[in-house]
Amino acid sequence: MSIDDCSDVSGAGNYLFTQNMTCDITITANDVNIHGNNCVLNGNIIGDNSSETENGYNFTLISLIAGNVSSSNNGYVSSDELNAGSGGNIILIDSNVLEIISNGGHSFQGGGNCGFGGDITLINSSASSITSNGGTAQTGSGIGGNGGNITLTSSSVSTIYSNGGKGYYEGEGGNGGSITLNNVSGVTIISANGGDAYGTGGNGGTVLFNPDICPTSISSISVLGGEGSSNGSNGTITPSGCGQ
């Protein structure tokens, strides 16, 4: 199926750009593969879901230049019988975009557990920043969501955030995400902290560079455990001491 106007993508399948366009494209289905054909989208790819409990939509971008890309859960659960939706999973192959955002949903007013950040994968691609944080509990006893898993291969990015969300009252903080960077360039700041909580703080995430060399571009890496009545454990960085 071709994309030659600014119509929404509402069904699973393969879609092909036939020309450059200036608009936003909204995705409302999972298992969507958009083949950019090296075209330029002067606009954003939006796969967010505002439903309380449903996840952001999963999609893949191939050979596309675009603006911001998102697949967050933008809802808030308000019942302890419901858990918030998570961010969707986003894959970029041979593509260049600005910000990538896939955050988990939040809970409030006695809501249940928060959503996780979505999993983000870049292959031979670039982005200015990646954010995949777990959702935050604002009242009640909700557990904070975990940060998403982020994997980059032969790609470039400046900043990466995959923090656990805050827990509330007896709820635990979410854990920081797992970040794997294979032959990555340009990265300056990485944050994969555990979420704070009144109860147990979330654990810090993991950051792994392959090859096992700390890039000279790094200015800061943080994988701290969240604070609480019992603090979460700090995460791990390989190579040890990188960004500290």
DRENDO-1510 file (C-alpha; in Angstrom, 1 decimal, always signed):
<recs>
REC; n; res; u; v; w
REC; 1; MET; +0.0; +0.0; +0.0 .
REC; 2; SER; +1.3; +3.4; -0.9 .
REC; 3; ILE; +1.4; +6.5; +1.2 .
REC; 4; ASP; +1.0; +9.4; -1.2 .
REC; 5; ASP; -1.1; +11.7; +1.0 .
REC; 6; CYS; -1.4; +12.4; +4.8 .
REC; 7; SER; -3.9; +9.8; +5.6 .
REC; 8; ASP; -3.7; +7.9; +8.9 .
REC; 9; VAL; -2.4; +4.4; +8.9 .
REC; 10; SER; -5.1; +2.3; +10.5 .
REC; 11; GLY; -4.3; -1.3; +9.6 .
REC; 12; ALA; -1.4; -3.7; +9.9 .
REC; 13; GLY; +0.8; -4.2; +6.9 .
REC; 14; ASN; +3.5; -2.7; +4.6 .
REC; 15; TYR; +3.2; +0.9; +3.5 .
REC; 16; LEU; +5.4; +2.7; +0.9 .
REC; 17; PHE; +6.2; +6.4; +0.6 .
REC; 18; THR; +6.0; +7.6; -3.0 .
REC; 19; GLN; +7.0; +11.2; -2.5 .
REC; 20; ASN; +8.2; +13.8; +0.1 .
REC; 21; MET; +5.4; +15.1; +2.3 .
REC; 22; THR; +4.7; +17.9; +4.8 .
REC; 23; CYS; +2.3; +16.7; +7.5 .
REC; 24; ASP; +2.0; +14.4; +10.5 .
REC; 25; ILE; +1.1; +10.7; +10.0 .
REC; 26; THR; -0.9; +9.0; +12.8 .
REC; 27; ILE; -0.6; +5.2; +13.3 .
REC; 28; THR; -3.5; +3.4; +15.0 .
REC; 29; ALA; -2.6; -0.2; +14.5 .
REC; 30; ASN; +0.2; -2.7; +15.4 .
REC; 31; ASP; +2.6; -4.5; +13.1 .
REC; 32; VAL; +2.9; -1.5; +10.7 .
REC; 33; ASN; +6.0; -1.3; +8.5 .
REC; 34; ILE; +6.6; +2.0; +6.7 .
REC; 35; HIS; +9.1; +1.9; +3.9 .
REC; 36; GLY; +10.2; +5.5; +3.4 .
REC; 37; ASN; +11.9; +4.9; +0.0 .
REC; 38; ASN; +14.5; +7.5; +1.1 .
REC; 39; CYS; +11.7; +10.2; +1.2 .
REC; 40; VAL; +11.5; +13.1; +3.6 .
REC; 41; LEU; +8.5; +13.6; +5.9 .
REC; 42; ASN; +8.4; +17.2; +7.1 .
REC; 43; GLY; +6.3; +16.2; +10.1 .
REC; 44; ASN; +6.0; +13.6; +12.8 .
REC; 45; ILE; +5.1; +9.9; +13.1 .
REC; 46; ILE; +2.6; +9.5; +15.9 .
REC; 47; GLY; +1.6; +6.1; +17.3 .
REC; 48; ASP; +0.4; +7.2; +20.7 .
REC; 49; ASN; -2.6; +5.6; +22.5 .
REC; 50; SER; -4.7; +7.7; +24.9 .
REC; 51; SER; -6.6; +4.7; +26.2 .
REC; 52; GLU; -6.1; +4.0; +29.9 .
REC; 53; THR; -4.9; +0.4; +29.6 .
REC; 54; GLU; -3.8; -0.1; +26.0 .
REC; 55; ASN; -0.2; +0.1; +24.8 .
REC; 56; GLY; +1.2; +2.5; +22.2 .
REC; 57; TYR; +1.3; +1.0; +18.8 .
REC; 58; ASN; +4.2; -1.1; +17.5 .
REC; 59; PHE; +5.8; -0.1; +14.2 .
REC; 60; THR; +8.9; -0.1; +12.0 .
REC; 61; LEU; +10.3; +2.7; +9.9 .
REC; 62; ILE; +12.7; +1.8; +7.1 .
REC; 63; SER; +14.7; +4.2; +4.9 .
REC; 64; LEU; +12.8; +7.3; +6.1 .
REC; 65; ILE; +13.8; +10.8; +7.1 .
REC; 66; ALA; +11.2; +12.3; +9.5 .
REC; 67; GLY; +10.7; +14.6; +12.5 .
REC; 68; ASN; +9.7; +13.3; +15.9 .
REC; 69; VAL; +8.5; +9.7; +16.4 .
REC; 70; SER; +6.3; +8.7; +19.3 .
REC; 71; SER; +4.3; +5.7; +20.6 .
REC; 72; SER; +3.5; +6.5; +24.2 .
REC; 73; ASN; +0.5; +5.6; +26.3 .
REC; 74; ASN; -1.0; +9.0; +27.2 .
REC; 75; GLY; -3.7; +7.7; +29.5 .
REC; 76; TYR; -4.2; +7.7; +33.3 .
REC; 77; VAL; -5.7; +4.8; +35.1 .
REC; 78; SER; -7.8; +5.7; +38.1 .
REC; 79; SER; -8.9; +2.2; +39.4 .
REC; 80; ASP; -6.8; -0.2; +41.4 .
REC; 81; GLU; -8.2; -3.0; +39.2 .
REC; 82; LEU; -6.6; -1.5; +36.1 .
REC; 83; ASN; -3.0; -1.2; +35.0 .
REC; 84; ALA; -1.8; +1.6; +32.7 .
REC; 85; GLY; -0.7; +0.8; +29.2 .
REC; 86; SER; +2.9; +0.7; +28.1 .
REC; 87; GLY; +4.7; +2.5; +25.4 .
REC; 88; GLY; +4.8; +0.9; +22.0 .
REC; 89; ASN; +7.8; -0.8; +20.4 .
REC; 90; ILE; +9.6; +1.2; +17.7 .
REC; 91; ILE; +12.2; -0.1; +15.2 .
REC; 92; LEU; +14.2; +2.2; +12.9 .
REC; 93; ILE; +16.2; +0.8; +10.0 .
REC; 94; ASP; +18.3; +3.0; +7.8 .
REC; 95; SER; +16.3; +6.0; +9.0 .
REC; 96; ASN; +17.0; +9.5; +10.5 .
REC; 97; VAL; +14.6; +11.2; +12.9 .
REC; 98; LEU; +14.6; +13.8; +15.7 .
REC; 99; GLU; +13.2; +12.7; +19.0 .
REC; 100; ILE; +11.9; +9.2; +19.8 .
REC; 101; ILE; +9.5; +9.0; +22.7 .
REC; 102; SER; +7.7; +5.9; +24.0 .
REC; 103; ASN; +6.7; +6.4; +27.7 .
REC; 104; GLY; +4.5; +4.3; +29.8 .
REC; 105; GLY; +1.1; +5.4; +31.2 .
REC; 106; HIS; +0.5; +6.8; +34.7 .
REC; 107; SER; -1.9; +6.1; +37.5 .
REC; 108; PHE; -3.7; +8.4; +39.9 .
REC; 109; GLN; -6.5; +8.5; +42.4 .
REC; 110; GLY; -6.1; +4.9; +43.6 .
REC; 111; GLY; -5.0; +3.7; +40.2 .
REC; 112; GLY; -3.1; +0.4; +39.6 .
REC; 113; ASN; +0.4; -0.2; +38.3 .
REC; 114; CYS; +2.0; +2.1; +35.7 .
REC; 115; GLY; +3.0; +1.2; +32.2 .
REC; 116; PHE; +6.5; +0.4; +31.0 .
REC; 117; GLY; +8.5; +2.4; +28.5 .
REC; 118; GLY; +8.5; +0.8; +25.1 .
REC; 119; ASP; +11.4; -1.1; +23.5 .
REC; 120; ILE; +13.4; +1.0; +21.0 .
REC; 121; THR; +15.7; -0.5; +18.4 .
REC; 122; LEU; +17.8; +1.4; +15.9 .
REC; 123; ILE; +19.9; -0.2; +13.1 .
REC; 124; ASN; +22.1; +2.0; +11.0 .
REC; 125; SER; +19.9; +5.0; +12.0 .
REC; 126; SER; +20.1; +8.2; +13.9 .
REC; 127; ALA; +18.0; +10.2; +16.4 .
REC; 128; SER; +18.7; +13.3; +18.4 .
REC; 129; SER; +17.3; +11.7; +21.6 .
REC; 130; ILE; +15.5; +8.6; +22.9 .
REC; 131; THR; +13.1; +8.7; +25.8 .
REC; 132; SER; +11.4; +5.5; +27.1 .
REC; 133; ASN; +10.5; +6.2; +30.8 .
REC; 134; GLY; +8.2; +4.1; +32.9 .
REC; 135; GLY; +4.9; +5.7; +34.1 .
REC; 136; THR; +4.6; +7.5; +37.5 .
REC; 137; ALA; +2.1; +6.7; +40.2 .
REC; 138; GLN; +0.6; +9.9; +41.6 .
REC; 139; THR; -1.7; +8.7; +44.3 .
REC; 140; GLY; -2.8; +5.3; +45.7 .
REC; 141; SER; -0.4; +2.4; +45.9 .
REC; 142; GLY; +0.6; +2.1; +42.3 .
REC; 143; ILE; +3.9; +0.6; +41.2 .
REC; 144; GLY; +6.1; +2.8; +38.9 .
REC; 145; GLY; +6.7; +1.4; +35.4 .
REC; 146; ASN; +10.0; +0.1; +34.3 .
REC; 147; GLY; +12.1; +2.0; +31.7 .
REC; 148; GLY; +12.1; +0.5; +28.2 .
REC; 149; ASN; +14.8; -1.7; +26.7 .
REC; 150; ILE; +16.9; +0.2; +24.1 .
REC; 151; THR; +19.2; -1.4; +21.6 .
REC; 152; LEU; +21.3; +0.5; +19.0 .
REC; 153; THR; +23.5; -1.0; +16.3 .
REC; 154; SER; +25.7; +1.1; +14.1 .
REC; 155; SER; +23.7; +4.2; +14.9 .
REC; 156; SER; +24.0; +7.6; +16.4 .
REC; 157; VAL; +22.1; +9.4; +19.2 .
REC; 158; SER; +22.9; +12.2; +21.6 .
REC; 159; THR; +20.8; +11.5; +24.7 .
REC; 160; ILE; +19.0; +8.4; +26.1 .
REC; 161; TYR; +16.5; +8.3; +29.0 .
REC; 162; SER; +15.1; +5.1; +30.2 .
REC; 163; ASN; +14.2; +5.8; +33.8 .
REC; 164; GLY; +11.8; +3.9; +36.1 .
REC; 165; GLY; +8.7; +5.7; +37.2 .
REC; 166; LYS; +8.0; +6.7; +40.8 .
REC; 167; GLY; +5.9; +4.5; +43.0 .
REC; 168; TYR; +3.4; +6.0; +45.5 .
REC; 169; TYR; +2.6; +5.0; +49.1 .
REC; 170; GLU; +3.3; +1.3; +49.4 .
REC; 171; GLY; +4.0; +1.0; +45.7 .
REC; 172; GLU; +7.6; +0.3; +44.5 .
REC; 173; GLY; +9.5; +2.4; +42.1 .
REC; 174; GLY; +10.0; +1.1; +38.6 .
REC; 175; ASN; +13.4; -0.2; +37.4 .
REC; 176; GLY; +15.7; +1.6; +35.0 .
REC; 177; GLY; +15.8; +0.1; +31.5 .
REC; 178; SER; +18.4; -2.1; +29.8 .
REC; 179; ILE; +20.5; -0.1; +27.2 .
REC; 180; THR; +22.8; -1.9; +24.7 .
REC; 181; LEU; +24.9; +0.2; +22.4 .
REC; 182; ASN; +26.7; -1.6; +19.6 .
REC; 183; ASN; +29.1; +0.6; +17.6 .
REC; 184; VAL; +27.2; +3.7; +18.5 .
REC; 185; SER; +28.5; +7.3; +18.0 .
REC; 186; GLY; +27.6; +10.7; +19.4 .
REC; 187; VAL; +26.1; +9.7; +22.7 .
REC; 188; THR; +26.6; +12.2; +25.5 .
REC; 189; ILE; +24.1; +11.6; +28.3 .
REC; 190; ILE; +22.4; +8.3; +29.4 .
REC; 191; SER; +20.0; +8.0; +32.3 .
REC; 192; ALA; +18.5; +4.7; +33.5 .
REC; 193; ASN; +17.7; +5.4; +37.1 .
REC; 194; GLY; +15.3; +3.5; +39.3 .
REC; 195; GLY; +12.2; +5.3; +40.4 .
REC; 196; ASP; +11.8; +6.7; +43.9 .
REC; 197; ALA; +9.0; +5.5; +46.2 .
REC; 198; TYR; +7.6; +5.7; +49.7 .
REC; 199; GLY; +8.2; +2.0; +49.7 .
REC; 200; THR; +11.1; +0.2; +47.9 .
REC; 201; GLY; +12.9; +2.2; +45.3 .
REC; 202; GLY; +13.4; +0.8; +41.8 .
REC; 203; ASN; +16.7; -0.7; +40.7 .
REC; 204; GLY; +19.0; +1.1; +38.4 .
REC; 205; GLY; +19.3; -0.1; +34.8 .
REC; 206; THR; +22.1; -1.6; +32.8 .
REC; 207; VAL; +24.3; +0.2; +30.2 .
REC; 208; LEU; +26.5; -2.0; +27.9 .
REC; 209; PHE; +28.9; -0.7; +25.2 .
REC; 210; ASN; +30.1; -3.0; +22.5 .
REC; 211; PRO; +33.0; -2.9; +21.9 .
REC; 212; ASP; +34.0; -2.6; +25.6 .
REC; 213; ILE; +35.3; +1.0; +25.2 .
REC; 214; CYS; +33.9; +4.2; +26.8 .
REC; 215; PRO; +33.1; +6.7; +24.0 .
REC; 216; THR; +34.9; +10.0; +24.2 .
REC; 217; SER; +31.6; +11.8; +23.6 .
REC; 218; ILE; +30.1; +10.6; +26.9 .
REC; 219; SER; +29.7; +13.3; +29.6 .
REC; 220; SER; +27.3; +11.5; +32.0 .
REC; 221; ILE; +25.8; +8.1; +32.7 .
REC; 222; SER; +23.5; +7.5; +35.7 .
REC; 223; VAL; +22.1; +4.2; +36.8 .
REC; 224; LEU; +21.2; +5.0; +40.4 .
REC; 225; GLY; +18.7; +3.0; +42.5 .
REC; 226; GLY; +15.6; +4.9; +43.5 .
REC; 227; GLU; +15.2; +6.2; +47.0 .
REC; 228; GLY; +12.6; +5.0; +49.4 .
REC; 229; SER; +12.1; +3.3; +52.8 .
REC; 230; SER; +14.4; +0.8; +51.2 .
REC; 231; ASN; +16.6; +2.1; +48.4 .
REC; 232; GLY; +16.9; +0.3; +45.1 .
REC; 233; SER; +20.2; -1.2; +44.0 .
REC; 234; ASN; +22.4; +0.8; +41.6 .
REC; 235; GLY; +22.7; -0.6; +38.1 .
REC; 236; THR; +25.7; -1.6; +36.1 .
REC; 237; ILE; +27.8; +0.1; +33.4 .
REC; 238; THR; +30.1; -1.8; +31.1 .
REC; 239; PRO; +32.9; -0.7; +30.8 .
REC; 240; SER; +33.0; +0.1; +34.5 .
REC; 241; GLY; +33.4; +3.8; +35.4 .
REC; 242; CYS; +32.3; +5.1; +32.0 .
REC; 243; GLY; +30.5; +8.4; +32.3 .
REC; 244; GLN; +31.1; +8.6; +36.1 .
</recs>
